[in-house]
Amino acid sequence: MKKSLKIILSIGLALMIFTAFSFVFAEGNTIDNPLTGVNNLTDLLKRVADYIQYIALALAVPFIVWGGITILVSGGNPAEVQKGRSILLYTVIGIVVTLLATWGLDVIQQLFDITPTN
């Protein structure tokens, strides 16, 4: 039972990932250069932090689902419930860290009065 559930969850996760990125490979779509408008290091760091934040938030959804399903199918087994809670906890910690990283760049920029020059 557990092995088949793991296989089903793995296939579901793979399908979610492939579906999320399928728009990139669609015919006729173009990807704009993400570095247009970057004139200095501050702009580059903000742009990189923003993209990391988007990727982290997109990856957080399947992990939250996985943690919830792990708790639901635990059958009252305390070890499995704890495993699901750990997945949820570390996912939330990852989200908070990525949000704080973006916020931290703004704080550092204001603290040292760094103004972008064109």
Secondary structure, DSSP 4 states (H G I P E B T S, - for coil): -HHHHHHHHHHHHHHHHHHHTHHHHSTT-----TTTT--SHHHHHHHHHHHHHHHHHHHHHHHHHHHHHHHHTTTT-HHHHHHHHHHHHHHHHHHHHHHHHHHHHHHHHHHTT-----
